[in-house]
Amino acid sequence: MARHVTISLDKRGVSCTARLLDDEAPATCEAVWAALPQSAQVYHGKYARNEIYTLVPAFAATEPGPENSTVTPIPGDVCYFNFTGGQLQNPAYRYAAPGSWATSWISRWSTAATTC
C-alpha cells in the first residue's frame, strides 16, 4: 500500500500530497517516514529555478545514501539530500554550522516522492 505525506506552506495556506516512492527509494522513504512530522522555514532555491527547500536537523541514524538519484528534478518531485563535513562552511550560504542543520528533503539529489 502506498504511503503519502502532506507538505504544507502554512503562511501561504497551500498544501500538496506526495506519494512516497518506496519501490525506487526504500531506505530514503523509510528514513523520512520515521522522522515525520517535520517543520522548518522554507527557502526559495533562487539559482535552481522553481524550487523550494527546507533545512532540518539530521534525523536518520544512518544516512540512506543515494537512491533514485537525479540532478534534474521535474515539477512535482520531492527530493532528499544531506550535507556532510565542511560543505556548509561558507558563511555566504547563511546556514548553520555543519552538522547542526544538515538534512533537507526538498531539493535535488535523491527523488523520494512525487506528487499525486
N, C-alpha and C positions, 0 to 999 in steps of 0.2 A: 504494500500500500504506500502510495506517495506521501511524503511529508511536505508541508507547506509552512512558510514563515511570512509574517506580515511585517513590512517595512513602512514606517510612518515618519513623515516630516510634520511634527506636531504644530510648529509655528505656521506652517502653510496650510494645515488642515487637509493633507492628502496622504494617501497610503496605497500600497500595492501588495499583492500576494505573490510570493515566489515559490516555485516548486523546487525542492532540493533534488539535485541530480545524483542520487545515491548510487546508481549503477556506474556513472562516469567518474565520481569523486567520493568514494565511500568514507575514507579517513577524514577528509576535509568536512564533509557533511556531518559526520558524527561529532567532530570537534565543535563545530558551530552549534549544532543542535543541543549538545550537552551544556553549552555556555549560555544559552538563552535564559532569560531575556538580557539584552544589551541595550545601552542607551549612551549617547555621546553627541557632542557637537558635530555638525556636518559641514564639510568644506567643498567648495567648487574646485574641480580639477581644471583650473583655467588654462593649463598648457595641454590638456588632453581632450579638448572639445567638450562635448556634453557628458560630463562625468561628475559625480559627487562621491565623496569618500568620508569615512569617519575613522578615527583612531581610538582604539580601546586597549586596555591593558591586556597583555598576553594571557590567554585563557586555556590553552592546550598544554597538558602535562608534557606531551611530546608533539612537536610540530608535525603535521601530517605530510609535509613535503609536496612537491608539485604533482598535481593530478589534473587531467583535462586542461592542460596549460594553454594559454593564449596570450598574445601581446596585442591583439586587436579585438577587444570585446565588441559584440554587436549590441544595438539597443535592446534593453531588457536584461542583459547579463548582470548577474550579481556575483562578484568575484571576491576571493580571499587572498591576501598576501601578508607576509611578515617581513620585518626588518631585523637584521642581526648585527651584532658587533657595533662598529662605528658608522654605519650607514646613515645615521641621522645627526652626526656631529656638526654639520654645517649649520651655524646659527641662522643663516638666511632662510632655512626651511621653517623656522619658528616652531619646531616640535620639541617636546620634552627630551630629556637625556635618553640615550639608548637604553632599552630595557624597561623603561617606565611606562611608555605608551607605544608598544611595539607591534601591535597587530591591527590590521584593518581587513575587513572582509567585503568592502565595496571598493574594488579597484580593478587591477588588470592582470593578475597572474594566474590564478587557478580558478576556473569557472566552476562554481559550486552550485549555482542555482540559475534558473531562468524564470522570467515571469510567465504566468499562465495566460 
